[in-house]
């Protein structure tokens, strides 16, 4: 083993900055979307592209919507015939009382003109089925009404089919989007995750995707139906009266102007609303994760104050977004009513002049309502659409995050991992190094032979865990290389590299599931019951698990809160036993167990390390006395190497660390105190 010193600025951090759960921790990460303009059009088009696999269903729901709209548009025109039948029957009965039996419609018109009732004569001349003395033709009326009923039932069925197809298309798209986000989170480098608040990421993965799904479900079919309805109704309106159609179209430019101006004002508020949602979720997640420490340090009031601040920001952003966008509906309603009044007045005059029948005007008024309704619906959907696109953009920001370097196209495959690990002239820094600065680790050399146990010790911030992060390729080296059995780890796939390494960290990680599922999590092969129990006994897991009511079938939550910290630590050690890796990384693996259990676990870990290359990071020097090689680090460089006895006799940095833990203050108080200050 050899080493080459490396200097590092004392002010350099040894690990990427992590956000605490204190109330002073500000939001960070990708940047709050509210601080920049949203690319509404680009995000909308990108989401449309993400729905390409569902284009067949989109075509089907469009055709269903077209059929539904066509039937709905035909309905009022046929219903107008029913109105004409009733009105003509009433007029025929009135004329029968004033004219002799058998008089024709033409004779009735002449008689009305001779009596000075010219306006009534003009109106009667525009009717085609008036028979003086004959009342309402109920047989014909019944046929028309039955036809209208069949048409509306058909419109309903096609509308239901459209909604059903749309739901399938949207949910398929959301499933793919969630899959993309899940895959993306596995491809982003650890450095990127370290820079984010957990709650912010969770908000994008859950709240924002749910909002996109809800928005698409509520707007896609309605938008297609509204567009088709506008064109269909417009065609029917022109077929009845081009004059009334032009009158109805006057309100369209006004509607577009009003909607565009309101949308332009509300769009930034929706961006701020979802940014505030992400910050609030991040704060709640942090406070929940660290609720014990929040109480220990008496920060409940400060936490509640921070929550109140973020909650108020979300309230204001949501209120402004909804208030501004909410004015669209009343504005469009006003324009629709204005259009209704104008159409009713002009239509009444044209009925009186005999240019139009009463049924045609009645149908046209219905069409004018149908014409303004989709415009109003599209306008009202703008707030949903803006909210959904704002969420989609936040999801796409996550999908566009920088990814870790790709695995080699033709990776080297190691048939058998011996476990020789070498750091060769390795340089690394978490942050870019200024021109006049130095990296955290510079030109470091370290070799671990197969089967060796290498203990890495040193004061906090010396760079011990950084070496492990580089070995695992959680971070990539800036210079030099790390080899496994002589092969650059960058020429291996990450899965192949990491499958050869078992890790036990100071921070225990358990997931929601049974104890047995947690223990078998890292196994690469089928582990029999006998081997499983042997491993749990060796790590002293079996005794305390047997005391639980359900034993190994006991279900843990995602924090394992039903177990003590030491018991959780034992489970992670047993998991490493069962994984049977070629290389072991033990980072303060016994920090949470009591002294007696630590001794027992040490014996078990010694057996586990037999024949395996092991890296042991420890502050308790008693746990690494039997290591083959002890590496002492300070400020990102190796200052000493050797075994326990050799380093202790040398009286250097290791001896000072050892004395600070075990020397009596009255024997060597000054040296121990000095060493303690260094730690």
Secondary structure as GFF3:
##gff-version 3
##sequence-region A 1 679
A	DSSP	three_ten_helix	33	35	.	.	.	ID=ss1
A	DSSP	alpha_helix	40	50	.	.	.	ID=ss2
A	DSSP	three_ten_helix	52	54	.	.	.	ID=ss3
A	DSSP	alpha_helix	55	96	.	.	.	ID=ss4
A	DSSP	alpha_helix	105	114	.	.	.	ID=ss5
A	DSSP	alpha_helix	118	125	.	.	.	ID=ss6
A	DSSP	alpha_helix	138	187	.	.	.	ID=ss7
A	DSSP	alpha_helix	190	194	.	.	.	ID=ss8
A	DSSP	alpha_helix	198	203	.	.	.	ID=ss9
A	DSSP	pi_helix	204	208	.	.	.	ID=ss10
A	DSSP	alpha_helix	209	240	.	.	.	ID=ss11
A	DSSP	alpha_helix	242	289	.	.	.	ID=ss12
A	DSSP	alpha_helix	291	296	.	.	.	ID=ss13
A	DSSP	alpha_helix	300	325	.	.	.	ID=ss14
A	DSSP	alpha_helix	327	352	.	.	.	ID=ss15
A	DSSP	alpha_helix	358	399	.	.	.	ID=ss16
A	DSSP	beta_strand	421	428	.	.	.	ID=ss17
A	DSSP	beta_strand	441	448	.	.	.	ID=ss18
A	DSSP	beta_strand	453	458	.	.	.	ID=ss19
A	DSSP	alpha_helix	464	471	.	.	.	ID=ss20
A	DSSP	beta_strand	479	484	.	.	.	ID=ss21
A	DSSP	beta_strand	487	488	.	.	.	ID=ss22
A	DSSP	three_ten_helix	489	491	.	.	.	ID=ss23
A	DSSP	alpha_helix	494	499	.	.	.	ID=ss24
A	DSSP	beta_strand	501	504	.	.	.	ID=ss25
A	DSSP	beta_strand	513	514	.	.	.	ID=ss26
A	DSSP	alpha_helix	515	519	.	.	.	ID=ss27
A	DSSP	alpha_helix	529	538	.	.	.	ID=ss28
A	DSSP	alpha_helix	542	546	.	.	.	ID=ss29
A	DSSP	three_ten_helix	551	553	.	.	.	ID=ss30
A	DSSP	beta_strand	555	556	.	.	.	ID=ss31
A	DSSP	alpha_helix	565	579	.	.	.	ID=ss32
A	DSSP	beta_strand	583	587	.	.	.	ID=ss33
A	DSSP	alpha_helix	595	609	.	.	.	ID=ss34
A	DSSP	beta_strand	613	617	.	.	.	ID=ss35
A	DSSP	three_ten_helix	621	624	.	.	.	ID=ss36
A	DSSP	beta_strand	629	634	.	.	.	ID=ss37
A	DSSP	beta_strand	637	642	.	.	.	ID=ss38
A	DSSP	alpha_helix	644	650	.	.	.	ID=ss39
A	DSSP	alpha_helix	653	662	.	.	.	ID=ss40
A	DSSP	alpha_helix	665	678	.	.	.	ID=ss41
###
